Amino acid sequence: MTRRIAHIVGTEMSAVMGQMVQVRQLERVSGGDICDSFKAQTNIGPLFVKRCSAQDGGLLQAEFRNLQLLRAAAEICVPEAISVSFHENDTLLVMEYLDLAGNTHDGQLGRRLAALHRHTGPGYGLEYDNYIGRTFQRNTAEETWSAFWWNNRLLPQLQMVCDQGFSNAIEKYILPLNEVCQRLLHNHQPVPSLLHGDLWSGNKGYLEDATPVIFDPACYFGDRETDVALTELFSGFDAEFYREYQQAWPLDEGYPHRKLLYNLYHLLNHLNLFGEFYLASCLQQIQYLQPLK
């Protein structure tokens, strides 16, 4: 497989760069559980290559567009997405290779994330749908934030959970959760910030000079609190991150309640992706939310 991928990358990059690009070595590197990841040593320098099956090609196409969107904001270092190409058996995303070997500096990341969130769109959503992990993520525009969060985030995940065989445990909570969503978000109309969308510790890194880097985004325009909330769900961000973010742009009153609703989306997604192990966490989060309706 590596020989085939090396040939495709060389051909694709030669067309994109307008010069002969030769892949001298292709080695596997860590990079998630959905795609194969490679470091390609070429005559124009190293490149990072992600490969998935042709049937999962939409994931890499969306990632290509997401990276371009974040990079255009120019607030946080993001690897340059160079090309995405589709082949009979493979889809390949070629990116700038960044050596993530630096020391953590979460304070700088907090400041830069706040700056990213200052980039706003015309409304909630995005002009295209994308993915969070392998899960399809709908980004249909809605006039209110409560409608967007329910129709595009919580309800699709709840329906998928029921379809996967957990309806006995989850279905009875769908109506109460809709009530909670309306109660918490009815009067909450945040500016539609540009979001990373999947900001957990595995999707950040640091260059040698401590410059923070973010990757594997699931972008859309929405409440900036959703990005911050996810950083708390699985930990991995230090106190400086939150201190610097709050100094740059303080979170609104009511965030401690809303973050429970926002993180339920990610817990449900983990239940859909990884199975019953996450059911107890989802049910616990729902119980936390019940008194808030």
C-alpha positions as CSV (number, residue, x, y, z in Angstrom):
1,M,0.0,0.0,0.0
2,T,2.8,2.4,0.9
3,R,4.3,2.2,-2.6
4,R,0.9,3.0,-4.2
5,I,0.4,6.0,-1.9
6,A,3.9,7.3,-2.5
7,H,3.2,7.2,-6.2
8,I,-0.1,9.0,-5.9
9,V,1.4,11.7,-3.6
10,G,4.3,12.3,-6.0
11,T,1.9,12.6,-9.0
12,E,-0.6,14.8,-7.1
13,M,2.0,17.1,-5.6
14,S,3.8,17.5,-9.0
15,A,0.5,18.8,-10.5
16,V,-0.2,21.1,-7.5
17,M,3.3,22.5,-7.2
18,G,4.0,22.8,-10.9
19,Q,7.3,20.9,-10.5
20,M,8.5,17.4,-10.2
21,V,7.9,16.1,-6.7
22,Q,9.5,12.8,-5.7
23,V,8.6,10.8,-2.6
24,R,11.8,9.4,-1.3
25,Q,10.5,7.7,1.8
26,L,7.0,7.1,3.3
27,E,6.8,6.1,6.9
28,R,3.7,5.5,9.1
29,V,3.2,7.8,12.0
30,S,0.5,8.1,14.6
31,G,-2.5,10.2,13.6
32,G,-5.9,8.9,14.8
33,D,-7.9,5.7,14.4
34,I,-9.9,6.6,11.3
35,C,-7.2,7.2,8.7
36,D,-3.7,5.9,8.0
37,S,-1.1,8.7,8.6
38,F,2.3,9.0,6.9
39,K,5.3,11.3,6.9
40,A,6.4,11.6,3.3
41,Q,10.1,12.7,2.8
42,T,10.2,14.5,-0.6
43,N,12.6,16.6,-2.6
44,I,10.6,19.7,-1.5
45,G,10.6,18.8,2.2
46,P,8.5,16.6,4.5
47,L,4.7,16.3,4.0
48,F,2.0,14.9,6.2
49,V,-0.4,12.5,4.4
50,K,-3.7,11.1,5.6
51,R,-5.3,8.2,3.8
52,C,-8.7,6.7,4.1
53,S,-10.9,4.5,2.0
54,A,-12.7,5.9,-1.0
55,Q,-16.0,5.4,0.8
56,D,-14.9,7.6,3.7
57,G,-13.5,10.3,1.4
58,G,-16.0,12.9,2.6
59,L,-14.2,13.0,5.9
60,L,-11.0,14.2,4.4
61,Q,-12.7,16.5,1.9
62,A,-14.4,18.2,4.9
63,E,-11.1,18.3,6.9
64,F,-9.4,20.0,3.9
65,R,-12.1,22.8,3.9
66,N,-12.0,23.1,7.7
67,L,-8.3,23.6,7.8
68,Q,-8.5,26.2,5.1
69,L,-11.2,28.0,7.1
70,L,-9.1,28.1,10.3
71,R,-5.9,29.0,8.5
72,A,-7.6,31.9,6.8
73,A,-8.4,33.3,10.3
74,A,-4.6,33.4,11.0
75,E,-5.0,33.4,14.8
76,I,-3.7,29.9,15.7
77,C,-1.1,27.9,13.8
78,V,-2.9,25.3,11.6
79,P,-1.2,22.9,9.2
80,E,-1.6,24.1,5.6
81,A,-3.9,21.8,3.7
82,I,-2.3,21.4,0.3
83,S,-4.5,19.0,-1.6
84,V,-7.2,16.4,-1.3
85,S,-7.6,13.8,-4.0
86,F,-9.9,10.9,-4.7
87,H,-8.9,7.6,-6.3
88,E,-10.4,4.2,-6.9
89,N,-9.5,2.8,-3.5
90,D,-8.1,5.7,-1.6
91,T,-8.7,9.3,-0.6
92,L,-5.6,11.3,0.3
93,L,-5.2,14.6,2.2
94,V,-1.7,16.1,1.9
95,M,-0.7,18.7,4.5
96,E,2.2,20.7,5.6
97,Y,4.3,18.6,8.0
98,L,4.8,20.2,11.4
99,D,7.1,18.8,14.0
100,L,5.1,18.8,17.2
101,A,7.9,18.3,19.7
102,G,7.7,21.5,21.7
103,N,6.7,22.2,25.3
104,T,3.2,22.9,26.3
105,H,2.2,26.6,26.6
106,D,-1.6,26.4,27.1
107,G,-1.8,30.1,28.2
108,Q,-0.8,31.2,24.7
109,L,-3.4,28.7,23.2
110,G,-6.1,30.2,25.4
111,R,-5.3,33.7,24.2
112,R,-5.2,32.6,20.6
113,L,-8.4,30.6,20.8
114,A,-10.2,33.7,22.1
115,A,-8.9,35.6,19.1
116,L,-10.1,32.9,16.8
117,H,-13.5,33.1,18.3
118,R,-13.6,36.9,17.5
119,H,-14.0,35.8,13.8
120,T,-17.7,35.6,13.3
121,G,-20.0,34.4,10.5
122,P,-23.4,35.7,9.3
123,G,-25.3,33.1,11.5
124,Y,-25.2,29.7,13.2
125,G,-24.0,26.8,11.0
126,L,-21.8,26.5,8.0
127,E,-22.2,26.4,4.2
128,Y,-21.3,22.7,4.2
129,D,-21.8,19.7,6.4
130,N,-18.8,17.9,7.9
131,Y,-17.8,15.2,10.4
132,I,-16.8,14.9,14.0
133,G,-14.7,11.8,14.1
134,R,-16.5,9.5,11.7
135,T,-19.9,10.9,12.7
136,F,-21.7,13.0,10.1
137,Q,-22.3,16.6,11.5
138,R,-25.1,18.6,10.0
139,N,-24.5,22.4,9.9
140,T,-27.9,23.6,8.6
141,A,-28.4,27.3,9.4
142,E,-30.9,28.2,12.1
143,E,-32.1,31.7,13.2
144,T,-31.8,30.9,17.0
145,W,-28.9,29.2,18.8
146,S,-31.3,26.9,20.7
147,A,-32.8,25.6,17.4
148,F,-29.4,25.1,15.9
149,W,-28.1,23.1,19.0
150,W,-31.2,20.9,19.2
151,N,-31.8,20.3,15.5
152,N,-28.2,19.9,14.3
153,R,-26.4,18.6,17.4
154,L,-28.4,16.9,20.2
155,L,-31.4,15.4,18.3
156,P,-29.3,13.7,15.6
157,Q,-27.1,12.1,18.2
158,L,-30.0,11.0,20.3
159,Q,-31.7,9.4,17.2
160,M,-28.4,7.6,16.3
161,V,-28.1,6.3,19.9
162,C,-31.6,4.9,19.7
163,D,-31.0,3.4,16.3
164,Q,-27.9,1.6,17.7
165,G,-30.0,-0.3,20.3
166,F,-30.0,2.0,23.3
167,S,-33.5,3.3,22.9
168,N,-34.7,1.7,26.2
169,A,-32.1,3.8,28.1
170,I,-32.3,7.0,26.1
171,E,-35.6,7.5,24.2
172,K,-37.5,8.6,27.3
173,Y,-35.2,11.5,27.8
174,I,-35.5,13.1,24.3
175,L,-38.5,15.3,25.2
176,P,-37.1,16.4,28.6
177,L,-33.8,17.2,27.0
178,N,-35.6,19.3,24.4
179,E,-37.2,21.2,27.3
180,V,-33.8,21.6,29.0
181,C,-32.3,22.9,25.7
182,Q,-35.0,25.5,25.3
183,R,-34.8,26.5,28.9
184,L,-31.0,27.0,28.9
185,L,-30.6,28.5,25.5
186,H,-33.9,30.4,24.8
187,N,-32.5,33.7,25.8
188,H,-28.9,32.9,24.9
189,Q,-28.0,34.3,21.5
190,P,-24.2,34.4,21.3
191,V,-22.3,35.8,18.4
192,P,-21.6,33.1,15.8
193,S,-18.0,32.5,16.5
194,L,-15.7,30.4,14.2
195,L,-15.2,27.2,16.2
196,H,-12.6,24.4,16.0
197,G,-15.5,22.1,17.0
198,D,-13.5,19.2,18.4
199,L,-11.0,20.8,20.6
200,W,-9.7,18.1,23.0
201,S,-6.1,17.5,24.1
202,G,-5.5,15.0,21.2
203,N,-6.1,17.7,18.7
204,K,-3.5,20.2,19.9
205,G,0.3,20.3,19.9
206,Y,3.2,22.6,20.1
207,L,6.1,23.5,17.9
208,E,9.6,23.6,19.3
209,D,9.3,27.3,20.2
210,A,6.0,26.6,22.1
211,T,3.8,27.9,19.4
212,P,0.4,26.1,19.8
213,V,-1.0,24.1,16.9
214,I,-4.6,22.8,16.4
215,F,-5.7,20.2,13.9
216,D,-8.5,17.7,13.1
217,P,-11.2,20.3,13.2
218,A,-15.0,20.0,12.9
219,C,-15.7,23.6,12.2
220,Y,-18.9,25.7,12.2
221,F,-20.1,29.0,13.5
222,G,-21.7,28.9,16.9
223,D,-21.3,29.6,20.6
224,R,-17.7,29.9,21.5
225,E,-18.5,28.2,24.9
226,T,-18.8,24.9,23.1
227,D,-15.1,24.9,22.3
228,V,-14.2,25.8,25.9
229,A,-16.6,23.3,27.4
230,L,-15.0,20.4,25.4
231,T,-11.6,21.3,26.8
232,E,-13.0,20.6,30.2
233,L,-14.7,17.3,29.4
234,F,-11.6,15.1,28.9
235,S,-9.1,17.5,30.6
236,G,-5.6,18.0,29.2
237,F,-5.6,21.8,29.4
238,D,-3.9,23.6,32.2
239,A,-5.1,26.5,34.4
240,E,-3.2,29.0,32.3
241,F,-5.3,28.1,29.3
242,Y,-8.6,29.1,31.1
243,R,-7.0,32.1,32.8
244,E,-5.7,33.6,29.6
245,Y,-8.9,32.9,27.7
246,Q,-11.0,34.6,30.4
247,Q,-8.7,37.6,30.4
248,A,-9.0,37.9,26.6
249,W,-12.8,37.4,26.5
250,P,-14.7,36.4,29.7
251,L,-17.3,33.7,29.4
252,D,-21.0,34.8,29.8
253,E,-23.0,34.2,32.9
254,G,-24.6,30.8,32.9
255,Y,-21.8,29.0,31.2
256,P,-21.4,26.3,34.0
257,H,-25.0,25.1,33.2
258,R,-24.7,25.4,29.4
259,K,-21.5,23.5,29.3
260,L,-23.3,20.4,30.6
261,L,-25.7,20.6,27.6
262,Y,-22.8,21.2,25.1
263,N,-20.7,18.3,26.4
264,L,-23.6,15.9,26.3
265,Y,-23.3,16.2,22.5
266,H,-19.7,14.8,22.7
267,L,-20.6,12.1,25.2
268,L,-23.4,10.9,22.9
269,N,-21.1,11.0,20.0
270,H,-18.6,8.8,21.9
271,L,-21.5,6.4,22.7
272,N,-22.3,6.2,19.0
273,L,-18.7,5.8,18.0
274,F,-17.3,3.5,20.7
275,G,-20.3,1.8,22.2
276,E,-21.8,0.9,25.6
277,F,-18.8,2.0,27.6
278,Y,-20.0,5.6,27.3
279,L,-23.7,4.9,28.2
280,A,-23.2,5.5,31.9
281,S,-21.5,8.8,31.3
282,C,-24.3,9.9,29.0
283,L,-27.0,9.0,31.6
284,Q,-25.1,10.7,34.3
285,Q,-24.8,13.9,32.3
286,I,-28.6,13.8,31.5
287,Q,-29.3,13.5,35.3
288,Y,-27.1,16.6,35.9
289,L,-29.3,18.4,33.4
290,Q,-32.7,17.3,34.6
291,P,-33.1,19.9,37.4
292,L,-32.3,22.7,34.9
293,K,-35.4,22.3,32.8
